[in-house]
Amino acid sequence: MKKFLFIFAAALLFMAGCSEESTAPEEENPKEEKQTEEVKKDEEPKEDAEPKKEEKEESKDIESEEIKEESPSFDVDEAKELLEYSALGDNDKLTDLNIEDGEIKAVVEVGDNDLIDDKKLLAETIYSSAGDEFLAQEGWEVLTIEFIDVGKVSMNRNEKETNEVGDYFPTKKIMEQLGN
């Protein structure tokens, strides 16, 4: 639960940071445009057309940067980091992870837990937490996690459900695959 609260707080901070970064350049641009317009008034009409072309080029650059940020750049290292920090407990161990043809394949050894003895319940919690994080990412279609000596869960991203908090994989479907 502490891990979930920490992740939730970190996500909120990240989102707040992103929103501040995206508004800052917009606040600066109107000032630059006002200065450009003042200079244009003083210049001859021939020179007037050139800054407009530059402004168009700048907007194209900004648009292409936004597209690059939105395009999937999901790789194995990012997947490992997300899984280790968002889903695994202190005693859990990620033994293998790879991404092939849009499928994230992980092998996890569920460690001992002082509060919960049921390894299937721990595996469900790990898969559920991993699903929450991965569903927020692009660049994959299937999340498969094999839990050593427990079972295997594999779900396509279109099996997700959505509530007021966001996208998630249903606990019932996860537990069915683990044999409960």
LUMTOR-586758 format. One record per residue (C-alpha): residue number from 1; residue in one letter; chain; x, y, z negated. Coordinates in steps of 0.5 Angstrom, whole numbers, always signed. Each point is the difference from the previous one (the first is absolute). Last residue first. Layout:
residues N
<rec num="NUM" residuo="A" cadena="A" u="X" v="Y" w="Z"/>
...
//
This chain:
residues 180
<rec num="180" residuo="N" cadena="A" u="-16" v="-39" w="+16"/>
<rec num="179" residuo="G" cadena="A" u="+5" v="-3" w="+6"/>
<rec num="178" residuo="L" cadena="A" u="+4" v="+6" w="+1"/>
<rec num="177" residuo="Q" cadena="A" u="-3" v="+1" w="+7"/>
<rec num="176" residuo="E" cadena="A" u="-7" v="+1" w="-4"/>
<rec num="175" residuo="M" cadena="A" u="+4" v="+4" w="-5"/>
<rec num="174" residuo="I" cadena="A" u="+2" v="+5" w="+5"/>
<rec num="173" residuo="K" cadena="A" u="-7" v="+0" w="+3"/>
<rec num="172" residuo="K" cadena="A" u="-4" v="+2" w="-6"/>
<rec num="171" residuo="T" cadena="A" u="+5" v="+5" w="-2"/>
<rec num="170" residuo="P" cadena="A" u="-2" v="+4" w="+6"/>
<rec num="169" residuo="F" cadena="A" u="+6" v="+3" w="+4"/>
<rec num="168" residuo="Y" cadena="A" u="+0" v="+8" w="-1"/>
<rec num="167" residuo="D" cadena="A" u="-1" v="+6" w="+4"/>
<rec num="166" residuo="G" cadena="A" u="-1" v="+7" w="-4"/>
<rec num="165" residuo="V" cadena="A" u="-2" v="+2" w="-7"/>
<rec num="164" residuo="E" cadena="A" u="-8" v="+2" w="+2"/>
<rec num="163" residuo="N" cadena="A" u="+0" v="-7" w="+3"/>
<rec num="162" residuo="T" cadena="A" u="+2" v="-4" w="+6"/>
<rec num="161" residuo="E" cadena="A" u="+1" v="-7" w="+2"/>
<rec num="160" residuo="K" cadena="A" u="+6" v="-4" w="+3"/>
<rec num="159" residuo="E" cadena="A" u="-1" v="-6" w="+5"/>
<rec num="158" residuo="N" cadena="A" u="+2" v="+5" w="+6"/>
<rec num="157" residuo="R" cadena="A" u="+7" v="+0" w="-3"/>
<rec num="156" residuo="N" cadena="A" u="+0" v="-8" w="+1"/>
<rec num="155" residuo="M" cadena="A" u="+1" v="-4" w="-6"/>
<rec num="154" residuo="S" cadena="A" u="+5" v="-5" w="-2"/>
<rec num="153" residuo="V" cadena="A" u="+1" v="-3" w="-7"/>
<rec num="152" residuo="K" cadena="A" u="+4" v="-6" w="-2"/>
<rec num="151" residuo="G" cadena="A" u="+0" v="-4" w="-6"/>
<rec num="150" residuo="V" cadena="A" u="+3" v="-1" w="-7"/>
<rec num="149" residuo="D" cadena="A" u="+7" v="-4" w="+0"/>
<rec num="148" residuo="I" cadena="A" u="+3" v="+6" w="+3"/>
<rec num="147" residuo="F" cadena="A" u="-5" v="+5" w="+2"/>
<rec num="146" residuo="E" cadena="A" u="+0" v="+1" w="+8"/>
<rec num="145" residuo="I" cadena="A" u="-2" v="+7" w="+2"/>
<rec num="144" residuo="T" cadena="A" u="-3" v="+1" w="+7"/>
<rec num="143" residuo="L" cadena="A" u="-2" v="+7" w="+2"/>
<rec num="142" residuo="V" cadena="A" u="-3" v="+1" w="+7"/>
<rec num="141" residuo="E" cadena="A" u="-1" v="+6" w="+5"/>
<rec num="140" residuo="W" cadena="A" u="+6" v="+4" w="-1"/>
<rec num="139" residuo="G" cadena="A" u="+3" v="+7" w="+2"/>
<rec num="138" residuo="E" cadena="A" u="-4" v="+4" w="-4"/>
<rec num="137" residuo="Q" cadena="A" u="+0" v="+1" w="-8"/>
<rec num="136" residuo="A" cadena="A" u="-5" v="+2" w="-5"/>
<rec num="135" residuo="L" cadena="A" u="-2" v="-7" w="+1"/>
<rec num="134" residuo="F" cadena="A" u="+7" v="-2" w="-2"/>
<rec num="133" residuo="E" cadena="A" u="-1" v="+3" w="-7"/>
<rec num="132" residuo="D" cadena="A" u="-7" v="-3" w="-2"/>
<rec num="131" residuo="G" cadena="A" u="+2" v="-7" w="+3"/>
<rec num="130" residuo="A" cadena="A" u="+6" v="+0" w="-4"/>
<rec num="129" residuo="S" cadena="A" u="-4" v="+2" w="-7"/>
<rec num="128" residuo="S" cadena="A" u="-5" v="-6" w="+2"/>
<rec num="127" residuo="Y" cadena="A" u="+5" v="-5" w="+2"/>
<rec num="126" residuo="I" cadena="A" u="+4" v="+1" w="-7"/>
<rec num="125" residuo="T" cadena="A" u="-7" v="+0" w="-4"/>
<rec num="124" residuo="E" cadena="A" u="-2" v="-6" w="+4"/>
<rec num="123" residuo="A" cadena="A" u="+7" v="-3" w="-1"/>
<rec num="122" residuo="L" cadena="A" u="-1" v="+1" w="-8"/>
<rec num="121" residuo="L" cadena="A" u="-6" v="-3" w="+0"/>
<rec num="120" residuo="K" cadena="A" u="+2" v="-6" w="+3"/>
<rec num="119" residuo="K" cadena="A" u="+6" v="+0" w="-5"/>
<rec num="118" residuo="D" cadena="A" u="-5" v="-1" w="-6"/>
<rec num="117" residuo="D" cadena="A" u="+4" v="+2" w="-6"/>
<rec num="116" residuo="I" cadena="A" u="-1" v="+7" w="+0"/>
<rec num="115" residuo="L" cadena="A" u="+2" v="+5" w="-6"/>
<rec num="114" residuo="D" cadena="A" u="+7" v="-2" w="-1"/>
<rec num="113" residuo="N" cadena="A" u="+1" v="-1" w="+8"/>
<rec num="112" residuo="D" cadena="A" u="+5" v="-5" w="+3"/>
<rec num="111" residuo="G" cadena="A" u="+2" v="+1" w="+7"/>
<rec num="110" residuo="V" cadena="A" u="-3" v="-1" w="+7"/>
<rec num="109" residuo="E" cadena="A" u="+5" v="-2" w="+5"/>
<rec num="108" residuo="V" cadena="A" u="-2" v="+4" w="+6"/>
<rec num="107" residuo="V" cadena="A" u="+1" v="-2" w="+7"/>
<rec num="106" residuo="A" cadena="A" u="-2" v="+5" w="+5"/>
<rec num="105" residuo="K" cadena="A" u="-3" v="+1" w="+8"/>
<rec num="104" residuo="I" cadena="A" u="-2" v="+6" w="+2"/>
<rec num="103" residuo="E" cadena="A" u="-4" v="-1" w="+7"/>
<rec num="102" residuo="G" cadena="A" u="+1" v="+5" w="+6"/>
<rec num="101" residuo="D" cadena="A" u="+3" v="-5" w="+4"/>
<rec num="100" residuo="E" cadena="A" u="+5" v="-2" w="-5"/>
<rec num="99" residuo="I" cadena="A" u="+2" v="+4" w="-6"/>
<rec num="98" residuo="N" cadena="A" u="+4" v="-3" w="-5"/>
<rec num="97" residuo="L" cadena="A" u="+1" v="-1" w="-8"/>
<rec num="96" residuo="D" cadena="A" u="+3" v="-5" w="-4"/>
<rec num="95" residuo="T" cadena="A" u="+2" v="-2" w="-7"/>
<rec num="94" residuo="L" cadena="A" u="-4" v="+6" w="-4"/>
<rec num="93" residuo="K" cadena="A" u="+0" v="-2" w="-7"/>
<rec num="92" residuo="D" cadena="A" u="-5" v="+1" w="-6"/>
<rec num="91" residuo="N" cadena="A" u="+3" v="+1" w="-7"/>
<rec num="90" residuo="D" cadena="A" u="-1" v="+8" w="+0"/>
<rec num="89" residuo="G" cadena="A" u="-6" v="+0" w="+4"/>
<rec num="88" residuo="L" cadena="A" u="-1" v="+0" w="+7"/>
<rec num="87" residuo="A" cadena="A" u="-6" v="+4" w="+4"/>
<rec num="86" residuo="S" cadena="A" u="+2" v="+8" w="+1"/>
<rec num="85" residuo="Y" cadena="A" u="+8" v="+0" w="-1"/>
<rec num="84" residuo="E" cadena="A" u="+2" v="-6" w="+3"/>
<rec num="83" residuo="L" cadena="A" u="-5" v="-1" w="+5"/>
<rec num="82" residuo="L" cadena="A" u="+1" v="+7" w="+3"/>
<rec num="81" residuo="E" cadena="A" u="+7" v="+0" w="+0"/>
<rec num="80" residuo="K" cadena="A" u="+0" v="-7" w="+3"/>
<rec num="79" residuo="A" cadena="A" u="-5" v="+3" w="+6"/>
<rec num="78" residuo="E" cadena="A" u="+5" v="+6" w="+0"/>
<rec num="77" residuo="D" cadena="A" u="+6" v="-4" w="+1"/>
<rec num="76" residuo="V" cadena="A" u="-4" v="-5" w="+5"/>
<rec num="75" residuo="D" cadena="A" u="-2" v="+6" w="+5"/>
<rec num="74" residuo="F" cadena="A" u="-6" v="+4" w="+1"/>
<rec num="73" residuo="S" cadena="A" u="+1" v="+6" w="+5"/>
<rec num="72" residuo="P" cadena="A" u="-7" v="+1" w="+2"/>
<rec num="71" residuo="S" cadena="A" u="-2" v="+6" w="+4"/>
<rec num="70" residuo="E" cadena="A" u="-3" v="+6" w="-5"/>
<rec num="69" residuo="E" cadena="A" u="+7" v="+3" w="-1"/>
<rec num="68" residuo="K" cadena="A" u="+2" v="+0" w="+7"/>
<rec num="67" residuo="I" cadena="A" u="-7" v="+3" w="+2"/>
<rec num="66" residuo="E" cadena="A" u="+1" v="+5" w="-5"/>
<rec num="65" residuo="E" cadena="A" u="+7" v="+2" w="+3"/>
<rec num="64" residuo="S" cadena="A" u="-3" v="+0" w="+7"/>
<rec num="63" residuo="E" cadena="A" u="-5" v="+5" w="-2"/>
<rec num="62" residuo="I" cadena="A" u="+5" v="+4" w="-3"/>
<rec num="61" residuo="D" cadena="A" u="+4" v="+0" w="+6"/>
<rec num="60" residuo="K" cadena="A" u="-6" v="+1" w="+5"/>
<rec num="59" residuo="S" cadena="A" u="-1" v="+6" w="-4"/>
<rec num="58" residuo="E" cadena="A" u="+7" v="+3" w="+0"/>
<rec num="57" residuo="E" cadena="A" u="+0" v="-1" w="+8"/>
<rec num="56" residuo="K" cadena="A" u="-7" v="+4" w="+0"/>
<rec num="55" residuo="E" cadena="A" u="+3" v="+6" w="-4"/>
<rec num="54" residuo="E" cadena="A" u="+6" v="+0" w="+5"/>
<rec num="53" residuo="K" cadena="A" u="-4" v="+0" w="+6"/>
<rec num="52" residuo="K" cadena="A" u="-4" v="+6" w="-4"/>
<rec num="51" residuo="P" cadena="A" u="+7" v="+3" w="-1"/>
<rec num="50" residuo="E" cadena="A" u="+1" v="+0" w="+8"/>
<rec num="49" residuo="A" cadena="A" u="-6" v="+3" w="+2"/>
<rec num="48" residuo="D" cadena="A" u="+1" v="+7" w="-4"/>
<rec num="47" residuo="E" cadena="A" u="+7" v="+1" w="+3"/>
<rec num="46" residuo="K" cadena="A" u="-4" v="+2" w="+7"/>
<rec num="45" residuo="P" cadena="A" u="-5" v="+4" w="-4"/>
<rec num="44" residuo="E" cadena="A" u="+6" v="+5" w="-2"/>
<rec num="43" residuo="E" cadena="A" u="+1" v="+0" w="-8"/>
<rec num="42" residuo="D" cadena="A" u="-2" v="+4" w="-5"/>
<rec num="41" residuo="K" cadena="A" u="-7" v="-3" w="-1"/>
<rec num="40" residuo="K" cadena="A" u="+4" v="-7" w="+0"/>
<rec num="39" residuo="V" cadena="A" u="+4" v="+2" w="-6"/>
<rec num="38" residuo="E" cadena="A" u="-6" v="+1" w="-4"/>
<rec num="37" residuo="E" cadena="A" u="-3" v="-6" w="+3"/>
<rec num="36" residuo="T" cadena="A" u="+6" v="-4" w="-2"/>
<rec num="35" residuo="Q" cadena="A" u="+0" v="+3" w="-7"/>
<rec num="34" residuo="K" cadena="A" u="-7" v="-2" w="-1"/>
<rec num="33" residuo="E" cadena="A" u="+2" v="-7" w="+2"/>
<rec num="32" residuo="E" cadena="A" u="+5" v="-1" w="-5"/>
<rec num="31" residuo="K" cadena="A" u="-4" v="+2" w="-5"/>
<rec num="30" residuo="P" cadena="A" u="-5" v="-5" w="+2"/>
<rec num="29" residuo="N" cadena="A" u="+5" v="-5" w="+1"/>
<rec num="28" residuo="E" cadena="A" u="+2" v="+0" w="-8"/>
<rec num="27" residuo="E" cadena="A" u="-7" v="-2" w="-3"/>
<rec num="26" residuo="E" cadena="A" u="+0" v="-6" w="+5"/>
<rec num="25" residuo="P" cadena="A" u="+7" v="-2" w="-2"/>
<rec num="24" residuo="A" cadena="A" u="-2" v="+0" w="-7"/>
<rec num="23" residuo="T" cadena="A" u="-7" v="-4" w="+1"/>
<rec num="22" residuo="S" cadena="A" u="+3" v="-7" w="+2"/>
<rec num="21" residuo="E" cadena="A" u="+5" v="+0" w="-6"/>
<rec num="20" residuo="E" cadena="A" u="-5" v="+2" w="-5"/>
<rec num="19" residuo="S" cadena="A" u="-5" v="-6" w="+3"/>
<rec num="18" residuo="C" cadena="A" u="+6" v="-5" w="+0"/>
<rec num="17" residuo="G" cadena="A" u="+2" v="+2" w="-8"/>
<rec num="16" residuo="A" cadena="A" u="-7" v="-1" w="-2"/>
<rec num="15" residuo="M" cadena="A" u="-1" v="-7" w="+3"/>
<rec num="14" residuo="F" cadena="A" u="+7" v="-2" w="-3"/>
<rec num="13" residuo="L" cadena="A" u="-2" v="+2" w="-6"/>
<rec num="12" residuo="L" cadena="A" u="-7" v="-3" w="+0"/>
<rec num="11" residuo="A" cadena="A" u="+4" v="-6" w="+3"/>
<rec num="10" residuo="A" cadena="A" u="+5" v="+0" w="-6"/>
<rec num="9" residuo="A" cadena="A" u="-6" v="+0" w="-5"/>
<rec num="8" residuo="F" cadena="A" u="-4" v="-6" w="+3"/>
<rec num="7" residuo="I" cadena="A" u="+7" v="-4" w="+0"/>
<rec num="6" residuo="F" cadena="A" u="+1" v="+2" w="-7"/>
<rec num="5" residuo="L" cadena="A" u="-7" v="-2" w="-2"/>
<rec num="4" residuo="F" cadena="A" u="+0" v="-6" w="+4"/>
<rec num="3" residuo="K" cadena="A" u="+7" v="-2" w="-4"/>
<rec num="2" residuo="K" cadena="A" u="-3" v="+2" w="-7"/>
<rec num="1" residuo="M" cadena="A" u="-6" v="-5" w="+2"/>
//
